[in-house]
Amino acid sequence: MGQLQRQAFRKAYGKICDLTMAEVSTEAIASLTQYYDQPLRCFTFGDFQLTPTVEEFEEILGCPLEGRKPYLFSRFYPSLARISKIVKISAQELDRRKRVENGVVRVPRKCLEAKARVLASQGEWAPFIDILALLIFGVVPFPNVDGLVDRAVIDAFLAFYDRKESPVVAILADLYDTFDRRCEKNNARIVCCMPALYVWLVSHFFRQEMRHICLLEGHRSCTKKKEAN
């Protein structure tokens, strides 16, 4: 992907793509779970409490709510025909490759990755960027550890792509749901937007020489300082 294409990608999808480069300590996230207070929906440390806010996640994700509607799942999944227009794969092919688990239709990431490579080889950068962004949505904001992208994630992506709706509220709700399930079942996997959560954690718990306007930039500063030491 050339410089102009990278600039277009970052302009369209902003800090969400930057989060793919954030170094995340899974041990720190796992340790954070023991401080989660489920009834209060916050993290309690001794005599003070912290909770991720919409404003902080707006900043981390680069998706301000101002001028946008928050994304809310409509309970209607996008059709395969609608998805095919974005990923440039026929609805028939998607239907053949789809996976259905517990009534949820999912598309294998490998299928989307293969199509993205074909488009890149042909210099079709606009659809390539859209598929790359969709893949990032299925890995960072709404991850799935099984190598699949389900239609709920695709619906959130299309809302962002078509209607410019902000996914921040949905990402926070997913985060709280993850920690709720962790409280109810100790061995439940932590599957949420971990890069954003870790950037938030670093901004509150790691000493910084200066307060950065951008929390993501503050995370990078802490990481560089750790590497230098």
Disulfide bonds with the S-S distance in Angstrom:
none
